[in-house]
Amino acid sequence: MRLENKVALVTGGVQGIGRGIALRFAAEGADIALNVRKDDARSADLRSRIEALGRRCLVLPFDVAQVGASASAIVHAWETLGRVDILVNNAGIEKHASFLDVSEADFDAVQAVNVKGAFFVAQAFARRCRDAALGGRIINISSVHEELPFPNFTPYCVSKGGMKMMMRNLAIELAPLGITVNNVAPGAIETPINTSLMQDAAQLGALMGNIPLKRLGTPDDVAAVAVFLASSDADYITGTTTVVDGGLLWNYAEQ
């Protein structure tokens, strides 16, 4: 098991990619601090699945956009589980609207979760690592849209582009502390956020035409890369983005 005796905090962990990462990390030996917006039946089910794998699971209901709540949650996770070795910044939202129709409230909401939230959770994590003289891993779940335009989702693309540059800066600033920082950029993944896409045959067919591997990705495809980046196999990797998209990004760009 590649993450045995490690502790990982996964934000936005109750469904989709976050859920897949939490389960995969637990299967690889990590205890899990699971951030959710609210502790409900979904988080209870995931906690029981993680515990069935023989790992501890601490559910942390907090909004990553609230800086004080994030900092308190990091402290609580550290005190309850003994340490936190790995941070997975997975929480994210998107809002569909043409550029001309984007409201200030929607723009701010996307940046508050996707950029501000990731920034300050990472800051709280890095401060605890520094104070404990321990290294660590920060893994941001970004998107192919840190590179690829996505019309009618401009605030989302802005946030993912910002996450890319945040990752590059933090990789340099946090290296002296023994903390590596990397992004994972999924393409089209079978998650609840893509339910309408998967039910629209015409739209799905058009998308498949841009994916050389001719399938949607799964949360486990993304989780496998996150496990690698969290493990000792990736000790010398920092400041980079790993794309998990079946070839979509470069095939789309070429067309």
C-alpha positions as CSV (number, residue, x, y, z in Angstrom):
1,M,0.0,0.0,0.0
2,R,1.6,3.3,-1.2
3,L,0.0,5.6,1.4
4,E,0.1,3.4,4.5
5,N,0.1,5.4,7.8
6,K,-0.5,8.7,5.9
7,V,-3.4,11.1,6.6
8,A,-5.1,12.9,3.7
9,L,-7.6,15.8,3.7
10,V,-9.8,15.7,0.7
11,T,-12.1,18.8,0.1
12,G,-15.4,18.4,-1.7
13,G,-15.1,14.7,-1.0
14,V,-18.7,13.5,-0.9
15,Q,-19.2,12.7,-4.6
16,G,-17.6,12.4,-7.9
17,I,-13.8,12.8,-8.2
18,G,-13.4,13.7,-4.5
19,R,-15.3,10.5,-3.4
20,G,-13.2,8.4,-5.8
21,I,-10.0,9.9,-4.4
22,A,-11.0,9.4,-0.8
23,L,-11.8,5.7,-1.4
24,R,-8.7,5.1,-3.4
25,F,-6.5,6.8,-0.8
26,A,-8.1,4.7,1.9
27,A,-7.5,1.5,-0.1
28,E,-3.9,2.5,-0.3
29,G,-3.6,2.8,3.5
30,A,-4.4,6.4,4.3
31,D,-6.7,7.8,6.9
32,I,-9.1,10.4,5.6
33,A,-10.3,13.8,6.7
34,L,-13.3,14.3,4.5
35,N,-14.5,17.9,3.8
36,V,-18.2,18.2,3.0
37,R,-20.6,21.1,2.9
38,K,-22.9,19.2,5.3
39,D,-22.7,15.9,7.1
40,D,-25.6,13.9,5.6
41,A,-26.5,10.4,4.4
42,R,-23.9,10.6,1.6
43,S,-21.0,11.4,3.9
44,A,-22.2,8.8,6.4
45,D,-22.1,6.2,3.6
46,L,-18.7,7.2,2.5
47,R,-17.4,7.2,6.0
48,S,-18.6,3.7,6.5
49,R,-17.0,2.5,3.3
50,I,-13.7,4.0,4.3
51,E,-13.9,2.5,7.8
52,A,-14.7,-0.9,6.1
53,L,-11.3,-0.6,4.5
54,G,-9.8,-0.5,8.0
55,R,-9.0,3.3,7.9
56,R,-10.2,6.2,10.1
57,C,-12.5,8.8,8.6
58,L,-13.1,12.2,10.1
59,V,-15.9,14.2,8.4
60,L,-15.4,17.9,8.4
61,P,-18.4,20.0,7.4
62,F,-17.2,23.4,6.4
63,D,-17.3,25.8,3.4
64,V,-13.8,26.1,1.9
65,A,-14.7,29.7,0.9
66,Q,-14.8,30.7,4.6
67,V,-11.1,31.2,5.5
68,G,-11.6,31.0,9.3
69,A,-13.6,27.7,9.0
70,S,-10.9,26.2,6.8
71,A,-8.1,27.1,9.2
72,S,-10.1,25.7,12.1
73,A,-10.8,22.5,10.2
74,I,-7.1,21.9,9.5
75,V,-6.3,22.3,13.2
76,H,-9.2,19.9,14.1
77,A,-8.0,17.3,11.6
78,W,-4.4,17.5,12.8
79,E,-5.4,17.2,16.5
80,T,-7.9,14.3,15.9
81,L,-5.9,12.2,13.4
82,G,-2.4,13.1,14.6
83,R,-1.1,14.8,11.5
84,V,-2.1,15.6,7.9
85,D,0.4,14.6,5.2
86,I,-1.6,15.2,2.1
87,L,-4.0,17.9,1.0
88,V,-6.3,17.3,-2.0
89,N,-7.9,20.6,-3.1
90,N,-10.9,19.1,-4.9
91,A,-13.8,21.3,-4.0
92,G,-15.1,23.3,-7.0
93,I,-18.1,24.8,-8.6
94,E,-19.1,26.2,-12.0
95,K,-21.8,28.5,-13.3
96,H,-23.2,28.4,-16.8
97,A,-23.7,31.8,-18.5
98,S,-22.5,33.7,-21.5
99,F,-19.8,36.3,-20.7
100,L,-22.3,39.1,-21.3
101,D,-24.7,37.6,-18.7
102,V,-22.4,36.6,-15.9
103,S,-23.4,38.3,-12.7
104,E,-21.0,39.6,-10.1
105,A,-22.5,37.2,-7.5
106,D,-21.9,34.2,-9.7
107,F,-18.4,35.3,-10.7
108,D,-17.5,35.8,-7.0
109,A,-19.0,32.5,-5.9
110,V,-16.8,30.5,-8.4
111,Q,-13.6,32.3,-7.5
112,A,-14.4,32.0,-3.7
113,V,-14.5,28.2,-3.9
114,N,-12.2,27.4,-6.7
115,V,-9.3,29.9,-6.1
116,K,-9.7,31.6,-2.7
117,G,-10.8,28.3,-1.1
118,A,-7.9,26.3,-2.5
119,F,-5.5,29.1,-1.7
120,F,-6.3,29.4,2.0
121,V,-6.8,25.7,2.7
122,A,-3.4,25.2,1.2
123,Q,-2.0,28.0,3.4
124,A,-3.4,26.6,6.6
125,F,-2.1,23.1,5.7
126,A,1.4,24.5,4.8
127,R,1.6,26.4,8.0
128,R,0.9,23.3,10.1
129,C,3.5,21.4,8.1
130,R,6.0,24.2,8.7
131,D,5.3,24.3,12.4
132,A,5.6,20.5,12.8
133,A,8.8,20.4,10.6
134,L,7.1,17.9,8.3
135,G,6.9,17.8,4.5
136,G,3.7,17.2,2.7
137,R,1.8,17.0,-0.6
138,I,-0.6,19.5,-2.1
139,I,-2.6,18.1,-5.0
140,N,-5.1,20.4,-6.7
141,I,-7.8,19.0,-8.9
142,S,-7.9,21.5,-11.7
143,S,-9.3,20.9,-15.2
144,V,-8.3,20.8,-18.8
145,H,-9.9,24.2,-18.7
146,E,-6.8,25.6,-17.1
147,E,-5.6,25.4,-20.7
148,L,-8.7,24.9,-22.9
149,P,-11.4,27.5,-23.5
150,F,-14.9,26.6,-22.4
151,P,-17.4,29.1,-23.8
152,N,-20.2,30.1,-21.4
153,F,-18.1,29.0,-18.5
154,T,-15.6,31.9,-18.4
155,P,-15.5,32.4,-14.6
156,Y,-14.7,28.7,-14.2
157,C,-11.9,28.9,-16.8
158,V,-10.5,32.0,-15.0
159,S,-10.5,30.0,-11.7
160,K,-8.7,27.0,-13.2
161,G,-6.1,29.2,-14.9
162,G,-5.5,30.9,-11.6
163,M,-5.1,27.5,-9.9
164,K,-2.4,26.6,-12.4
165,M,-0.3,29.7,-11.6
166,M,-1.0,29.3,-7.9
167,M,0.4,25.7,-8.1
168,R,3.5,26.9,-9.9
169,N,4.2,29.6,-7.4
170,L,3.5,27.4,-4.4
171,A,5.8,24.7,-5.8
172,I,8.7,27.2,-5.6
173,E,7.7,28.8,-2.3
174,L,7.0,25.6,-0.4
175,A,9.9,23.5,-1.7
176,P,12.2,24.5,1.2
177,L,9.6,23.1,3.5
178,G,9.6,19.7,1.7
179,I,6.1,20.3,0.4
180,T,5.4,19.4,-3.3
181,V,2.5,21.0,-5.2
182,N,1.0,19.6,-8.3
183,N,-2.3,19.8,-10.3
184,V,-4.3,17.0,-11.8
185,A,-6.4,18.2,-14.8
186,P,-9.4,16.0,-15.6
187,G,-11.2,16.1,-18.9
188,A,-14.8,14.8,-19.2
189,I,-15.4,12.5,-16.3
190,E,-18.4,10.4,-15.3
191,T,-19.6,12.4,-12.3
192,P,-22.9,13.9,-11.1
193,I,-21.9,17.3,-12.6
194,N,-21.9,15.7,-16.1
195,T,-25.3,13.9,-15.7
196,S,-27.1,16.0,-18.3
197,L,-24.2,15.6,-20.7
198,M,-24.3,11.8,-20.4
199,Q,-28.1,11.8,-21.0
200,D,-27.8,13.9,-24.2
201,A,-26.9,11.5,-27.0
202,A,-26.1,14.3,-29.5
203,Q,-23.9,16.3,-27.1
204,L,-22.2,13.2,-25.9
205,G,-21.5,12.0,-29.4
206,A,-19.9,15.3,-30.3
207,L,-17.7,15.2,-27.3
208,M,-16.6,11.6,-28.0
209,G,-15.5,12.8,-31.4
210,N,-12.9,14.9,-29.6
211,I,-11.7,12.1,-27.3
212,P,-9.2,9.8,-29.0
213,L,-9.8,7.0,-26.4
214,K,-13.5,7.2,-27.1
215,R,-14.8,7.1,-23.6
216,L,-15.5,9.3,-20.6
217,G,-13.0,9.1,-17.7
218,T,-14.0,7.7,-14.3
219,P,-13.2,9.1,-10.9
220,D,-10.8,6.2,-10.4
221,D,-8.8,7.3,-13.5
222,V,-8.2,10.6,-11.7
223,A,-7.7,9.0,-8.3
224,A,-5.0,6.8,-9.6
225,V,-2.9,9.8,-10.6
226,A,-3.6,11.5,-7.3
227,V,-2.3,8.4,-5.5
228,F,0.9,8.5,-7.5
229,L,1.5,12.2,-6.8
230,A,0.8,11.6,-3.1
231,S,3.2,8.6,-2.9
232,S,7.0,8.4,-2.5
233,D,7.1,7.5,-6.2
234,A,6.5,11.3,-6.9
235,D,9.1,12.7,-4.4
236,Y,10.9,14.6,-7.2
237,I,7.8,15.9,-9.0
238,T,6.5,19.4,-8.2
239,G,5.1,22.4,-10.1
240,T,3.5,20.4,-12.9
241,T,0.0,19.5,-14.2
242,T,-0.9,15.9,-15.1
243,V,-3.7,15.8,-17.6
244,V,-6.3,12.9,-17.4
245,D,-8.5,13.4,-20.4
246,G,-8.2,10.5,-22.8
247,G,-6.3,12.8,-25.2
248,L,-9.1,15.5,-25.4
249,L,-6.9,18.5,-24.8
250,W,-4.4,18.1,-27.5
251,N,-6.8,16.5,-30.0
252,Y,-9.3,19.4,-29.5
253,A,-6.5,22.0,-29.8
254,E,-5.3,20.4,-33.1
255,Q,-8.8,20.5,-34.6
